[in-house]
Amino acid sequence: MICMELERKLENLRKFLSSFKNAVVAFSGGVDSATLSAICREVIGDVLAVTVRSAKSPSREIENAKRVAEEIGVEHEFIDADIFFKDFVENSELRCYYCKKFILKVISEFAIERGYEVIFEGTNASDLQGHRPGYKAVVECEIAFSPWADFGITKEEIREIARSMGFSFYKAPPLACLASRIPYGVKITPEILSMVDKAENLVLEIAKVENVRVRYLNGFAVVEVEKDEIPRVLEKRWEIKDALLGIGFEAVFINPNGYRTGVFVKKLENLIEI
């Protein structure tokens, strides 16, 4: 059961969604886009979940998107895209805006060609409390909407909705594009993105943690996990170090403060070298 206030929001959301005859959902497989896709499937029927696959996509996100789409029972397709355009590569503080604008353009062209009238994406009300330059691109896209944000539904409320619907992913940790591991101003290359992706998969495999970010800092790897999982990383520090040096990092550090959304370590001070 969900509370009456959330039930009211959800009812208004469903009414809005049901006003469309068909829809494409920008689908990462995370709890936001997955739960939105599930509700769209219930009230609209003709729904296609679309995942744009590029070098910035964590490989585990791609595999997860396939699995979650199957769990929901929604039709799902991938679109492959070359993300290395100038504004993305230069990696300014507006990178997320340019990237989101590009992704929405790719999905919009696909949707219009296939006869879909609207695109839904998973920005929620909690996201709008932080720095979200990408949301501006959603506002600018004529056929895109962010229903969670528009109806004031938060991340925790979305998790509660997913839990009430019986989905396994209701408490899944968030993922973000691999470019978010690279400091603004540092040019993004395929090599760096690949190193970060491989490093995160290796830490997950070796330390058996639930969530990880490997930040790229001047050729060094900065490993971030939840604070209560830091002992697991320290226990496997030598194995992790050898693995990450083996894929091209010059040194490996652990952030003792743990993983924090939107916080990027810019200096090696207070980090633990392994």
C-alpha positions as CSV (number, residue, x, y, z in Angstrom):
1,M,0.0,0.0,0.0
2,I,1.1,3.6,-0.7
3,C,0.0,6.7,1.2
4,M,-3.0,8.7,0.2
5,E,-1.0,11.7,-0.9
6,L,1.2,9.6,-3.2
7,E,-1.9,7.8,-4.5
8,R,-3.4,11.1,-5.4
9,K,-0.3,12.1,-7.3
10,L,-0.2,8.8,-9.1
11,E,-3.9,9.0,-10.1
12,N,-3.2,12.5,-11.7
13,L,-0.1,11.1,-13.4
14,R,-2.1,8.2,-14.8
15,K,-4.8,10.5,-16.2
16,F,-2.2,12.6,-17.9
17,L,-0.4,9.6,-19.4
18,S,-3.7,8.1,-20.6
19,S,-4.4,11.1,-22.8
20,F,-1.8,9.9,-25.3
21,K,-2.4,7.1,-27.8
22,N,1.2,5.9,-27.8
23,A,4.6,6.9,-26.3
24,V,8.3,6.3,-26.3
25,V,10.0,6.2,-22.9
26,A,13.7,7.1,-22.7
27,F,14.8,4.0,-20.9
28,S,18.0,3.5,-18.9
29,G,16.6,0.6,-16.9
30,G,17.0,2.5,-13.7
31,V,14.1,2.8,-11.2
32,D,12.8,6.1,-12.6
33,S,12.5,5.2,-16.3
34,A,11.6,1.5,-15.5
35,T,8.7,2.4,-13.2
36,L,7.5,5.1,-15.6
37,S,7.6,2.5,-18.5
38,A,5.6,0.1,-16.4
39,I,2.8,2.6,-15.7
40,C,2.8,3.8,-19.3
41,R,2.3,0.2,-20.4
42,E,-0.7,-0.2,-18.1
43,V,-2.5,3.0,-19.1
44,I,-1.4,3.6,-22.7
45,G,-0.7,0.2,-24.1
46,D,1.3,1.1,-27.2
47,V,4.6,1.9,-25.4
48,L,8.2,1.5,-26.6
49,A,11.1,1.7,-24.2
50,V,14.2,3.1,-26.1
51,T,17.7,2.9,-24.8
52,V,20.4,5.1,-26.6
53,R,23.6,3.1,-26.5
54,S,26.9,4.9,-26.8
55,A,30.4,5.0,-25.4
56,K,29.2,7.0,-22.4
57,S,26.8,4.1,-21.3
58,P,28.1,1.9,-18.5
59,S,28.1,-1.7,-19.9
60,R,26.3,-2.9,-16.8
61,E,23.5,-0.4,-17.5
62,I,23.0,-1.8,-21.0
63,E,22.7,-5.4,-19.7
64,N,20.5,-4.2,-16.8
65,A,18.2,-2.4,-19.3
66,K,17.6,-5.6,-21.2
67,R,16.8,-7.5,-18.0
68,V,14.5,-4.8,-16.5
69,A,12.5,-4.4,-19.8
70,E,11.9,-8.2,-19.7
71,E,10.7,-8.0,-16.1
72,I,8.3,-5.2,-16.9
73,G,7.1,-6.8,-20.1
74,V,7.6,-3.7,-22.2
75,E,8.7,-3.6,-25.8
76,H,12.3,-2.5,-25.8
77,E,14.8,-1.3,-28.5
78,F,18.3,0.1,-28.6
79,I,19.5,3.0,-30.7
80,D,23.3,3.2,-31.3
81,A,24.7,6.7,-31.3
82,D,28.1,8.3,-31.7
83,I,28.4,10.7,-28.7
84,F,31.7,12.2,-29.6
85,F,30.5,15.6,-30.9
86,K,32.4,18.8,-30.0
87,D,30.4,20.1,-27.1
88,F,30.4,16.7,-25.4
89,V,34.1,16.1,-25.8
90,E,35.1,19.5,-24.5
91,N,33.3,18.7,-21.3
92,S,32.2,22.1,-20.0
93,E,29.8,22.5,-17.1
94,L,27.0,22.5,-19.7
95,R,28.0,19.0,-20.9
96,C,24.9,17.4,-19.5
97,Y,22.7,19.9,-21.3
98,Y,24.4,19.3,-24.7
99,C,24.4,15.5,-24.1
100,K,20.7,15.4,-23.1
101,K,19.8,17.6,-26.1
102,F,21.6,15.2,-28.4
103,I,20.0,12.1,-26.9
104,L,16.5,13.6,-27.1
105,K,17.1,14.6,-30.7
106,V,18.1,11.0,-31.5
107,I,15.0,9.6,-29.8
108,S,12.7,12.3,-31.3
109,E,13.8,11.5,-34.8
110,F,13.3,7.8,-34.1
111,A,9.9,8.4,-32.5
112,I,8.5,10.6,-35.2
113,E,9.7,8.2,-37.9
114,R,7.9,5.3,-36.1
115,G,4.7,7.3,-35.5
116,Y,4.9,7.9,-31.8
117,E,3.5,11.2,-30.6
118,V,5.3,11.8,-27.3
119,I,8.6,11.0,-25.4
120,F,8.6,10.5,-21.6
121,E,11.8,10.6,-19.6
122,G,12.5,9.9,-16.0
123,T,13.7,13.2,-14.3
124,N,11.9,13.3,-10.9
125,A,11.1,16.0,-8.4
126,S,14.1,15.2,-6.3
127,D,16.5,15.7,-9.2
128,L,15.3,19.3,-9.6
129,Q,16.6,20.1,-6.2
130,G,20.2,19.7,-7.5
131,H,22.3,20.8,-10.5
132,R,20.5,19.4,-13.5
133,P,21.5,21.3,-16.7
134,G,20.2,18.4,-18.7
135,Y,16.6,19.2,-17.7
136,K,16.7,22.4,-19.7
137,A,17.0,20.2,-22.9
138,V,13.9,18.3,-21.9
139,V,12.0,21.6,-21.5
140,E,13.2,22.7,-24.9
141,C,12.1,19.5,-26.7
142,E,8.6,20.0,-28.1
143,I,7.5,16.4,-27.7
144,A,9.3,15.4,-24.5
145,F,7.8,15.4,-20.9
146,S,9.2,14.5,-17.5
147,P,6.0,13.2,-15.7
148,W,7.6,12.4,-12.4
149,A,8.9,16.0,-12.1
150,D,5.8,17.6,-13.5
151,F,3.6,15.8,-10.9
152,G,6.0,16.4,-8.0
153,I,6.9,12.8,-7.4
154,T,10.2,12.2,-5.7
155,K,12.8,9.5,-6.0
156,E,11.8,7.8,-2.8
157,E,8.1,7.9,-3.9
158,I,9.1,6.3,-7.2
159,R,10.9,3.5,-5.2
160,E,7.8,3.1,-3.2
161,I,5.6,2.8,-6.3
162,A,8.0,0.3,-7.8
163,R,8.0,-1.8,-4.6
164,S,4.2,-1.7,-4.5
165,M,4.1,-3.0,-8.0
166,G,6.3,-5.9,-7.1
167,F,9.4,-5.0,-9.1
168,S,12.8,-6.3,-8.1
169,F,14.5,-3.1,-9.0
170,Y,12.8,-0.8,-6.6
171,K,15.9,-0.2,-4.5
172,A,18.5,-0.5,-7.2
173,P,21.4,2.0,-6.9
174,P,21.5,4.9,-9.4
175,L,23.7,4.9,-12.4
176,A,25.0,7.8,-14.4
177,C,26.8,8.3,-17.6
178,L,30.5,7.5,-17.6
179,A,31.4,11.1,-18.4
180,S,30.2,12.1,-15.0
181,R,33.4,10.5,-13.6
182,I,35.6,13.0,-15.5
183,P,36.2,16.5,-14.1
184,Y,34.8,19.4,-16.2
185,G,37.4,20.8,-18.6
186,V,39.2,17.5,-19.1
187,K,38.5,16.3,-22.7
188,I,36.5,13.1,-22.9
189,T,38.0,10.3,-25.0
190,P,36.9,6.8,-25.8
191,E,39.9,5.5,-24.0
192,I,39.1,7.2,-20.7
193,L,35.4,6.2,-20.8
194,S,36.4,2.6,-21.5
195,M,38.9,2.6,-18.6
196,V,36.3,3.9,-16.2
197,D,33.7,1.3,-17.3
198,K,36.2,-1.6,-17.0
199,A,37.4,-0.3,-13.6
200,E,33.9,-0.1,-12.1
201,N,33.1,-3.6,-13.3
202,L,36.3,-4.9,-11.8
203,V,35.7,-3.3,-8.4
204,L,32.1,-4.7,-8.4
205,E,33.5,-8.2,-9.3
206,I,36.4,-8.2,-6.9
207,A,34.9,-6.4,-3.8
208,K,31.3,-7.6,-4.2
209,V,30.0,-4.1,-3.4
210,E,26.5,-2.9,-4.4
211,N,27.5,0.5,-5.9
212,V,30.7,2.1,-7.2
213,R,32.1,5.1,-9.0
214,V,35.6,5.2,-10.3
215,R,36.6,8.9,-10.8
216,Y,39.2,9.7,-13.4
217,L,41.7,12.3,-11.9
218,N,44.8,13.2,-13.9
219,G,45.3,9.5,-14.9
220,F,44.6,8.2,-11.4
221,A,41.6,6.2,-10.3
222,V,39.6,7.3,-7.3
223,V,37.3,4.5,-6.1
224,E,34.1,5.5,-4.3
225,V,31.7,3.1,-2.7
226,E,29.1,3.5,0.0
227,K,30.8,4.2,3.4
228,D,29.7,0.9,4.9
229,E,31.3,-0.9,2.0
230,I,34.7,0.7,2.2
231,P,36.1,-2.2,4.4
232,R,35.3,-4.6,1.5
233,V,37.4,-2.5,-0.9
234,L,40.2,-2.2,1.6
235,E,40.2,-6.0,2.2
236,K,40.7,-6.5,-1.5
237,R,42.9,-3.4,-2.1
238,W,45.9,-5.2,-3.6
239,E,43.8,-7.2,-6.1
240,I,41.9,-4.0,-7.0
241,K,45.1,-2.1,-7.4
242,D,46.7,-4.7,-9.7
243,A,43.5,-4.9,-11.8
244,L,43.1,-1.1,-12.3
245,L,46.8,-0.5,-13.0
246,G,46.5,-3.3,-15.6
247,I,43.9,-1.3,-17.6
248,G,45.9,1.9,-17.7
249,F,45.5,3.9,-14.5
250,E,48.7,5.3,-13.0
251,A,47.7,4.9,-9.4
252,V,44.6,3.9,-7.4
253,F,43.0,5.8,-4.4
254,I,40.0,5.2,-2.2
255,N,37.8,8.1,-1.1
256,P,37.3,7.6,2.7
257,N,34.2,9.8,2.6
258,G,32.5,7.3,0.4
259,Y,30.2,7.9,-2.6
260,R,28.2,11.1,-2.6
261,T,26.0,12.2,-5.5
262,G,27.2,15.3,-7.3
263,V,30.4,15.6,-5.3
264,F,33.6,15.3,-7.3
265,V,37.0,15.1,-5.6
266,K,39.4,17.4,-7.4
267,K,42.6,16.9,-5.3
268,L,44.4,13.9,-3.9
269,E,44.4,15.3,-0.4
270,N,42.8,13.0,2.2
271,L,42.5,10.1,-0.2
272,I,43.9,6.7,0.6
273,E,46.4,5.4,-1.9
274,I,46.4,1.6,-2.3
